[in-house]
Amino acid sequence: MAAIDFKLYLISDRSLVNKPCCDVLEAALMAGAGAVQLREKDLNIKEIMVLAEKLRELTKTYKAKLFINDRVDVALAVEADGVHLTHNSIPVAAARKIAGDRLIIAQSTHSLEEAILAQSKGADFITLGPIYETKSKLQFGPPIAVQTITKVKKKLKIPVFAIGGIKSDNLTEVLEAGADGIAVISGILSSNDVFGETKKYLELLK
């Protein structure tokens, strides 16, 4: 299984960009983004496959990891590095049964309890949030606050990636709380300069 050797986990969202999705993600990959998650819930399986195959080629070119949201079958079909599961996805244990050691399994969590459960079920790393207020995570309730990262890190051995409203001006606070890395959507994709914004985040993550 591939190592979790990245600190910036970029999650796709076509609704935030005015160019082809792959072009925008390539700009982030060129800047050094180490991992991309394909997360386009409105697309059908054929459309997801087309995007996934394009992104697999791009991530190979830039030596980055590719994760597919929710779909273990797509992740295996395109030989992605991992799959990202949510509370509506197939359970971690079932995903592991299907994929064996061929995929890194990430799990979205929104509390200490969910984080502990994800580790116990065999997740390789988690995203934890929303840390700050953000439109993309409104359905998960109010922000859980940066202190939750510290509490979770005390209980978990697997990497914890903070998510939700993380910008360049609050990133240091997140890292000081103990996060192993960050997952970003709008912080990068909403920028007019995706390459430059990715570089800014990576500099702060060093």
Secondary structure, 3 states (H helix, E strand, C coil): CCCCCCCEEEECCHHHCCCCHHHHHHHHHHHCCCEEEECCCCCCHHHHHHHHHHHHHHHHHCCCEEEEECCHHHHHHCCCCEEEECCCCCCHHHHHHHHCCCCEEEEEECCHHHHHHHHHHCCCEEEECCCCCCHHHHHHCCCCCCHHHHHHHHHCCCCEEEECCCCCCCHHHHHHCCCCEEEECHHHHCCCCHHHHHHHHHHHHC
